[in-house]
């Protein structure tokens, strides 16, 4: 069964596009690809012509998710499985494909109402190598995609079935979480060796997107960025720590839109031939302390 191969791109609807351009380039180390005539800011992190598109929108939230597949046949198979599951599928126009920087795409919504797109044929610019405006070693992408996202869901079981049975994801593990009196289980899923490409948190949140994650090539990039964030007066939402499930060493910062970015290094990878689904009872081995939360 063909399925999603990676998280290809993200669309964000943000109030402050100029503020985001400064944050993305000077703090995160992404490369601006300029602001288009319609006001959309495009950001690069590797050879892809665009990994992030930021649109002017008061929502300050996730606008859409772009899931990459291998080829036209895989895109047709995904579309057929979606329709077979009763999900409305719309073929993206040539104009939309050009705006996204892909050969072809289809559009649909996940069970949580998140606008989603499956595509093949990303535009790449090896002749214009990614160049971070900061002195960092770059980001781990390639076959593992741009990183991962964590989104809110009202029905985690339904969402897991959708992502696994229809889009071809595999369960990585679960984490039993507790925040004060709240108790819930998060589900983590992968579609390539990255430990998880999407995670679901079954509690109501003010936004669809809890955070997206960028993985650096060097631990030094994480440390240097953490101190840069502190010097810039940007809120560190969770301190430096290492997660129980993916073993990522990371910290979380608040974005200009209010949701978070996890900035990390050293995540472990999954080999589906030998991987066994696990259940964890704490999010972190150490660290990731949040203000006002018990240790």
PECORPE-V51808 format. One record per backbone hydrogen bond with DSSP energy under -1.0 kcal/mol. NH is the residue of the N-H (numbers start at 1). CO is the residue of the C=O. Records with the same first field share a line. If there is no record, write none. Layout:
NH=CO  CO
//
This chain:
4=167
5=68
6=68
8=66
9=66
10=51
11=64
12=53
13=61
14=55
20=16
21=17
22=18
23=19
24=20
25=21
26=22
27=23
28=23
30=24
31=44
33=42
36=40
39=36
41=54
42=34
43=52
44=31
49=123
51=43
52=43
53=10
54=41
55=12
57=14
60=57
61=13
63=11
64=11
65=115
66=9
67=117
68=6
69=119
75=71
76=72
77=73
78=74
79=75
80=76
81=77
82=78
83=79
84=80
85=81
86=83
87=82
90=107
92=105
97=93
98=94
99=95
100=96
101=97
102=97
103=120
104=120
106=118
107=90
108=116
110=114
113=110
116=108
117=65
118=106
119=67
120=104
123=101
125=47
128=125
136=134
140=215
144=141
145=142
146=7
149=197
150=211
151=199
152=208
153=201
159=155
160=156
161=157
162=158
163=159
164=160
165=161
166=162
167=162
169=163
170=190
172=188
173=188
174=278
175=186
176=280
177=184
179=182
182=179
184=177
186=175
187=200
188=173
189=198
190=170
197=189
198=189
199=149
200=187
201=151
203=201
210=150
211=150
212=260
213=148
214=262
216=264
217=138
223=219
224=220
225=221
226=222
227=223
228=224
229=225
230=226
231=227
232=228
233=230
234=229
237=252
238=252
239=289
241=250
242=286
243=248
244=283
249=265
250=241
251=263
252=238
253=261
254=235
255=259
258=255
260=210
261=253
262=212
263=251
264=214
265=249
268=246
270=193
274=271
275=271
278=172
280=174
285=242
286=242
293=290
//
